[in-house]
Amino acid sequence: MAAAKPKVSFKITLASEKGQPFKVITVPEEAPFLACVKFAAEEFKVNAATSAVITGEGVGINPNQTAGAIFLKHGADLKLI
């Protein structure tokens, strides 16, 4: 039996909504973060092409990295704008 691949979880909050709804997604560490952004945008029913992810401090995140790299650099609490 193959070993389970390590996973990371992100709490992604929709910053544009007054109630600040959030989704928790869990993905493999090696997953492209761009796919995570697209999935989160679809879950919130917003346009993925015009969405971006920022940290809680407002720092923009380059989505052309793996989910594991984003998790290590920025943590799990992110905002979709």
C-alpha positions as a Markdown table, in Angstrom:
| # | Residue | x | y | z |
|---|---|---|---|---|
| 1 | Met | 0.0 | 0.0 | 0.0 |
| 2 | Ala | 1.4 | 3.4 | -1.0 |
| 3 | Ala | 2.0 | 6.0 | 1.7 |
| 4 | Ala | -0.6 | 8.8 | 1.8 |
| 5 | Lys | 0.5 | 12.0 | 0.2 |
| 6 | Pro | 0.9 | 14.9 | 2.6 |
| 7 | Lys | -1.9 | 17.5 | 2.4 |
| 8 | Val | -2.4 | 21.1 | 3.4 |
| 9 | Ser | -5.6 | 22.9 | 4.4 |
| 10 | Phe | -6.5 | 26.5 | 3.7 |
| 11 | Lys | -9.3 | 28.6 | 5.2 |
| 12 | Ile | -10.2 | 31.0 | 2.3 |
| 13 | Thr | -12.5 | 33.9 | 3.2 |
| 14 | Leu | -14.4 | 35.8 | 0.6 |
| 15 | Ala | -13.4 | 39.4 | 1.4 |
| 16 | Ser | -16.0 | 41.1 | -0.8 |
| 17 | Glu | -19.0 | 39.8 | 1.2 |
| 18 | Lys | -20.2 | 41.6 | 4.3 |
| 19 | Gly | -20.6 | 38.4 | 6.3 |
| 20 | Gln | -17.1 | 37.2 | 5.3 |
| 21 | Pro | -18.1 | 33.6 | 4.4 |
| 22 | Phe | -15.3 | 31.1 | 4.3 |
| 23 | Lys | -14.5 | 27.7 | 2.9 |
| 24 | Val | -11.9 | 25.2 | 4.1 |
| 25 | Ile | -10.2 | 23.3 | 1.4 |
| 26 | Thr | -7.7 | 20.4 | 1.8 |
| 27 | Val | -5.4 | 19.6 | -1.1 |
| 28 | Pro | -2.2 | 17.6 | -1.7 |
| 29 | Glu | 1.0 | 19.7 | -1.0 |
| 30 | Glu | 2.1 | 19.4 | -4.6 |
| 31 | Ala | -1.2 | 20.7 | -6.1 |
| 32 | Pro | -0.9 | 23.9 | -8.1 |
| 33 | Phe | -2.2 | 26.8 | -6.1 |
| 34 | Leu | -3.8 | 28.3 | -9.2 |
| 35 | Ala | -6.2 | 25.3 | -9.2 |
| 36 | Cys | -7.0 | 26.0 | -5.5 |
| 37 | Val | -7.8 | 29.6 | -6.4 |
| 38 | Lys | -10.0 | 28.6 | -9.3 |
| 39 | Phe | -11.9 | 26.0 | -7.1 |
| 40 | Ala | -12.4 | 28.5 | -4.3 |
| 41 | Ala | -13.8 | 31.1 | -6.7 |
| 42 | Glu | -16.2 | 28.6 | -8.2 |
| 43 | Glu | -17.4 | 27.6 | -4.7 |
| 44 | Phe | -18.1 | 31.3 | -3.9 |
| 45 | Lys | -19.6 | 31.8 | -7.4 |
| 46 | Val | -17.2 | 34.6 | -8.4 |
| 47 | Asn | -15.2 | 34.9 | -11.5 |
| 48 | Ala | -11.9 | 33.1 | -11.1 |
| 49 | Ala | -10.2 | 35.1 | -13.9 |
| 50 | Thr | -10.7 | 38.3 | -11.9 |
| 51 | Ser | -10.0 | 36.9 | -8.5 |
| 52 | Ala | -6.8 | 37.1 | -6.4 |
| 53 | Val | -5.7 | 35.7 | -3.1 |
| 54 | Ile | -4.2 | 37.8 | -0.3 |
| 55 | Thr | -2.9 | 37.2 | 3.2 |
| 56 | Gly | -4.7 | 38.5 | 6.2 |
| 57 | Glu | -2.2 | 41.4 | 6.2 |
| 58 | Gly | -3.2 | 42.3 | 2.6 |
| 59 | Val | -0.1 | 40.9 | 0.8 |
| 60 | Gly | -0.8 | 39.5 | -2.6 |
| 61 | Ile | 0.1 | 35.9 | -3.4 |
| 62 | Asn | 1.6 | 34.7 | -6.7 |
| 63 | Pro | -0.6 | 31.6 | -7.5 |
| 64 | Asn | 2.0 | 30.0 | -9.7 |
| 65 | Gln | 3.4 | 27.9 | -6.9 |
| 66 | Thr | 2.5 | 24.7 | -5.2 |
| 67 | Ala | -0.1 | 24.6 | -2.4 |
| 68 | Gly | 2.7 | 23.4 | 0.0 |
| 69 | Ala | 4.9 | 26.4 | -0.8 |
| 70 | Ile | 2.0 | 28.8 | -0.2 |
| 71 | Phe | 1.2 | 27.1 | 3.1 |
| 72 | Leu | 4.8 | 27.4 | 4.3 |
| 73 | Lys | 5.2 | 31.0 | 3.2 |
| 74 | His | 1.8 | 32.5 | 4.1 |
| 75 | Gly | 0.0 | 30.0 | 6.4 |
| 76 | Ala | -3.6 | 28.7 | 6.1 |
| 77 | Asp | -5.7 | 31.8 | 6.6 |
| 78 | Leu | -6.1 | 33.5 | 3.2 |
| 79 | Lys | -8.6 | 35.9 | 1.6 |
| 80 | Leu | -10.2 | 35.8 | -1.9 |
| 81 | Ile | -10.7 | 39.3 | -3.4 |
